[in-house]
Amino acid sequence: MKTFEEKWTAWLDDELTGDELAEFEASLPDKAAAAAEKRDAHKLGAFLKEQLQGRAMGNEEFFHHQLRERIERDARAGVAEGKADSPRAWWPIGRLVWVGATSLAIFCVCTFFVMRERGPAEQSQYLSQILTARVDPVVSPNATISMFESKKDRVTVLWVDGLQSLPSEYATK
């Protein structure tokens, strides 16, 4: 239900019709004073429209005005369509999960095919074995040789103690 002020404003603007108009005019205490006030309001409105005209905008102001109107119109259209205020993220959670799973699968495939270990029966091309170890007693009379071999770790350690010089035939080729 409209308040008296809403009905009064609608009556001044000639928006009341039919039963509503008749009911409102019947509720006025002084109809002649209300009609005079209505005439004065119409005169004032016409005078203001005549005297207060908007100034002409320059090109720059007109361009900014058009941009602001377009932004407001797009914002209203976005809300009406149910779009969110913030744009969609470039990397949403679902995409991150799929990229992570794909990367992990590629890593596993590469690891399997590229880094697979050869069977224990094959020997490395770098494996060598020390067959004999001797020291010439003339060159180093107090030299001793100790050999430690670990087949599990594939390591052989040759410990030479008291060697003064290494003969030339032991040079690496």
C-alpha positions in Angstrom: 0.0 0.0 0.0 1.3 3.4 -0.9 1.9 6.1 1.7 0.3 9.6 1.4 3.5 11.1 0.1 3.8 8.5 -2.7 0.2 9.1 -3.7 0.8 12.9 -3.5 3.9 12.7 -5.8 2.0 10.4 -8.2 -1.0 12.9 -8.3 1.4 15.8 -9.0 3.0 13.9 -11.9 -0.5 12.9 -13.2 0.2 9.2 -12.7 -3.0 8.3 -10.7 -5.9 7.0 -12.8 -9.4 5.6 -12.3 -10.5 4.6 -8.7 -7.2 5.5 -7.2 -7.4 9.1 -8.5 -11.0 9.5 -7.3 -10.1 8.0 -3.9 -7.1 10.3 -3.4 -8.9 13.5 -4.5 -11.7 12.6 -2.0 -9.2 12.3 0.8 -7.8 15.8 0.2 -9.0 18.3 2.9 -8.8 21.4 0.6 -9.0 20.4 -3.1 -8.7 24.0 -4.4 -5.4 24.6 -2.5 -4.0 21.2 -3.7 -4.9 22.1 -7.3 -3.1 25.5 -7.0 -0.1 23.7 -5.5 -0.1 21.2 -8.4 -0.2 24.2 -11.0 2.7 25.8 -9.2 4.7 22.6 -9.2 4.1 22.2 -13.0 5.1 25.9 -13.6 8.3 25.4 -11.5 9.1 22.2 -13.4 8.7 23.9 -16.8 10.8 26.9 -15.6 13.6 24.7 -14.4 13.6 22.7 -17.6 13.9 26.0 -19.5 16.6 27.6 -17.4 18.7 24.6 -16.4 20.0 22.9 -19.5 23.0 20.7 -19.4 26.2 22.1 -20.9 27.6 20.7 -24.1 30.4 18.3 -23.5 33.7 18.5 -25.3 35.0 15.5 -27.2 37.2 14.2 -24.4 34.4 14.4 -21.8 31.9 12.9 -24.2 34.4 10.0 -24.9 34.8 9.4 -21.1 31.1 9.6 -20.6 30.5 6.9 -23.3 33.2 4.7 -21.7 31.6 5.0 -18.2 28.2 4.2 -19.6 29.5 1.1 -21.5 31.3 -0.1 -18.3 28.1 0.3 -16.3 26.0 -1.4 -19.0 28.5 -4.4 -19.2 28.6 -4.6 -15.4 24.8 -4.8 -15.3 24.7 -7.4 -18.1 27.3 -9.5 -16.3 25.3 -9.5 -13.0 22.1 -10.3 -15.0 23.8 -13.3 -16.7 25.0 -14.5 -13.3 28.7 -14.1 -14.0 31.1 -13.7 -11.1 32.7 -10.3 -10.4 36.2 -11.7 -10.7 37.4 -13.2 -14.0 38.1 -16.9 -14.3 41.5 -17.9 -13.0 44.1 -18.9 -15.5 45.2 -22.0 -13.5 42.1 -23.3 -11.7 42.6 -26.2 -9.2 41.2 -28.8 -11.7 43.7 -27.9 -14.4 46.6 -27.9 -11.8 45.6 -31.5 -10.8 45.6 -32.7 -14.4 48.9 -31.0 -15.2 50.5 -32.5 -12.1 49.3 -36.0 -12.8 50.4 -35.8 -16.4 53.9 -34.5 -15.4 54.2 -37.3 -12.9 53.3 -39.9 -15.5 55.8 -38.5 -18.0 58.5 -38.6 -15.3 57.7 -42.2 -14.4 57.8 -43.3 -18.1 61.2 -41.5 -18.7 62.6 -43.0 -15.5 61.6 -46.5 -16.5 62.9 -46.3 -20.1 66.0 -44.1 -19.6 67.2 -45.0 -16.2 66.5 -48.7 -15.9 69.2 -50.7 -14.3 71.0 -53.4 -16.3 71.1 -57.0 -14.9 73.8 -58.0 -12.4 75.3 -60.5 -14.8 76.7 -57.7 -17.0 80.0 -56.2 -16.1 80.8 -52.6 -16.5 83.2 -51.5 -19.2 85.2 -49.7 -16.5 85.7 -52.8 -14.3 89.2 -54.0 -14.0 90.8 -56.6 -11.8 94.2 -56.6 -10.2 95.7 -60.0 -10.8 99.1 -59.6 -9.2 100.8 -57.1 -7.1 104.5 -57.1 -6.4 107.2 -54.6 -5.4 110.8 -54.9 -6.5 112.9 -55.5 -3.4 115.8 -53.6 -4.9 113.9 -50.4 -5.4 111.9 -50.5 -2.1 113.1 -53.2 0.3 110.6 -52.3 3.1 107.5 -52.0 0.9 104.4 -54.1 1.6 101.3 -54.6 -0.4 97.9 -55.4 0.9 94.8 -56.0 -1.2 91.2 -55.7 -0.1 88.4 -56.9 -2.3 84.7 -56.6 -1.8 82.6 -58.4 -4.4 79.4 -57.2 -2.9 80.4 -53.5 -3.5 82.5 -54.3 -6.5 85.5 -52.5 -5.0 89.2 -53.5 -4.8 91.6 -51.5 -2.7 95.4 -51.8 -3.2 97.3 -50.5 -0.2 101.0 -50.0 -0.8 103.1 -49.0 2.3 106.8 -48.0 2.2 107.0 -47.5 -1.6 109.8 -45.1 -2.5 109.1 -44.8 -6.3 107.0 -46.6 -8.8 108.9 -48.3 -11.7 108.2 -47.0 -15.2 106.5 -50.2 -16.4 103.7 -49.5 -14.0 102.8 -46.3 -15.8 99.2 -46.0 -17.0 98.6 -46.5 -20.6 
